[in-house]
Amino acid sequence: MTGGEKAGSFSKFNFLNTQIFLNITLMVMQRGGCVYIITNKNNSVLYTGVTSDIIGRIFDHKNKTYPQSFTAKYNCNKLT
């Protein structure tokens, strides 16, 4: 480890999430889709999605087309 890094599962968690994200991105891009991340006003919740219609999907999130969904419940509507 270099200076400033902390030992523990947090760094392993970030590495695994990065690997999963990259694998999904590569798989989707081969099929012509998008991976996107949206958050709420306070940037305290993140949601990662995959779609082949990014404009329509963001419209759905902003307008709470599915009111029982995670993004509607946590007011995620800001594309990052």
C-alpha positions in Angstrom: 0.0 0.0 0.0 1.1 3.6 -0.6 0.7 6.4 1.9 -2.9 7.4 2.8 -4.6 4.1 1.8 -6.5 2.2 4.4 -6.5 -1.6 4.6 -9.9 -3.3 4.6 -12.8 -4.5 2.6 -13.7 -1.0 1.2 -10.9 -1.0 -1.4 -11.7 -4.6 -2.3 -15.4 -3.6 -2.7 -14.4 -0.7 -5.0 -12.2 -2.9 -7.1 -15.0 -5.5 -7.5 -17.5 -2.9 -8.4 -15.2 -1.4 -11.0 -14.6 -4.8 -12.5 -18.3 -5.6 -12.7 -19.0 -2.1 -14.1 -16.4 -2.6 -16.8 -17.6 -6.0 -17.7 -21.2 -4.8 -18.0 -20.0 -1.8 -20.1 -18.1 -4.0 -22.5 -21.0 -6.4 -22.9 -23.6 -3.6 -23.5 -21.4 -1.7 -25.9 -21.1 -4.7 -28.1 -24.9 -4.6 -28.4 -25.2 -0.9 -28.8 -26.5 0.2 -25.4 -25.5 2.6 -22.7 -24.6 2.3 -19.0 -25.7 5.3 -17.0 -25.5 6.6 -13.5 -28.1 8.9 -11.9 -28.3 10.4 -8.5 -30.5 12.6 -6.3 -30.3 16.3 -5.6 -28.0 15.8 -2.6 -25.8 13.2 -4.5 -26.4 10.8 -1.6 -27.9 7.9 -3.7 -26.5 6.4 -6.8 -28.4 4.2 -9.3 -26.7 2.5 -12.2 -28.8 1.4 -15.2 -28.3 -0.1 -18.7 -30.5 0.8 -21.6 -30.5 1.1 -25.4 -32.7 4.2 -25.2 -30.9 6.6 -22.9 -33.2 9.6 -23.7 -36.4 7.7 -23.1 -35.0 6.1 -19.9 -33.9 9.4 -18.4 -37.3 10.8 -19.3 -38.9 7.9 -17.4 -36.7 8.6 -14.3 -37.4 12.3 -14.3 -41.1 11.9 -14.7 -41.4 8.9 -12.3 -43.1 6.7 -14.9 -42.7 3.8 -12.5 -43.7 5.4 -9.1 -42.8 2.2 -7.1 -39.3 2.0 -8.5 -36.0 2.6 -6.6 -35.3 5.8 -8.5 -38.8 7.3 -7.8 -38.6 6.4 -4.1 -35.2 8.1 -3.7 -35.8 10.9 -6.2 -32.9 10.0 -8.5 -33.3 12.1 -11.6 -29.9 13.8 -12.1 -27.7 12.2 -14.7 -24.0 12.1 -13.6 
